[in-house]
Amino acid sequence: MYSISKKISIGKKATLAKDRFVNDEAIPAAITQFTCCSCNHENTIKISPYQSGFPIIQVYHEDKVLPKSGLLKNGMVAETSQRMIHLGELTVNDLPTLYFGTDCPSCLSKYICVFSYGERQPGLEILQISGIWEYQELK
Ligand SMILES: [Zn+2]
C-alpha cells in the first residue's frame, strides 16, 4: 500500500469480491479480493479504517496524479454535495475519501484503489470501495 506521486493513466477496472462493509464488518479491517486484469491472480486487499490510504485530494490537487475529469470519467469518485463540500470537491458517498496504490505480486501490474469511510447516518458506519483500477505511470 503506497501513495502515488507521478501522473498516471487509468486502465481496466478489476473485479472485487466485496465492495461495501457496514459497521463491524470493517473492524479491525475490511478484507476483500480482486482479480488481476492481466494475469488473473487473486489478490487480497486489507483496509483498516483511519490507518489505510491517503487523501484523494492529493491525486487531483493541481492535476498532480490524475485530473478531476479523469477521476469522474472512470467513475472513481463523484462530485461532493454542497453540504459536505468541506470534505473536498470529489468524494465517494459524500464521506472522507482515500486511495492507495498496490501491485499485483504475480505480474507487478499497478493498481489504484479508491474508498471512503465514515458515518453515513448516526450508528451506520460504511466503508465503500469505489473500485480498483489498473494504472500506468505516464513518462
Ligand atoms: Zn497480475
Residues whose N, C-alpha, C, O or C-beta is under 5 A from the ligand:
A	BS01	ZN	C36 S38 C39 N40 H41 C104 S106 C107 L108 S109
